[in-house]
Amino acid sequence: MTDVDDRRISPLRHGQPWTEQDFADVMEAIRDGASLDQIAERIGRSASGLRNQLRRMLPAEERHLAADVVLLRIRRLNRDGDYDWLAAMAEQPKSDWELRLEAEQHSRSRMLENARVIGVGALPDDHLITVAAALVETREKVPLDLKQILAQELTERGLQHRLIEHTRDRLEGSLTDVLQTEPPPRRDREEHEWRYRQWDEEPREEQPWRL
């Protein structure tokens, strides 16, 4: 027996470029329940080379998985027999900038939600109206996020007309101080309340009321 006979023989297609058909054959073998070594033998590749290529068949966000769990993950993704491995391979991993941006957006969303639960959202109605009226009167520049939170709270609690009344009262009081005269008479209170009640009951698009 020669030395050549004792040598480990390389897989038939070792070192050759991988084609789409190679990956299709791999997927077919996975559907058949073949093991990693069986798949490698079927397509004429080494087990280590196959393991590296299997990672490319995962969605971009999962390509960090350890090599020994990749095959199991693909089996689970294809549990219903409809895993689109070709589309997954076409996905491009997100850049560090995109990942940071997503993290910041997620953090901001959590912050806004918390603000509604334990911040502005925790204020009683009278306090909420006072804060909103102060912004209306001073026209102070505030972050858009805060305006959105206030507007959504006012809308969900149905406090729009109360804010209008509160602001009107404050304005008339200020005019009285400046002009040293009584404000003009208001229209009948019942008619006034009926008008705003009708306004609240009118069908409108589901959008937060704006300050």
Disulfide bonds with the S-S distance in Angstrom:
none
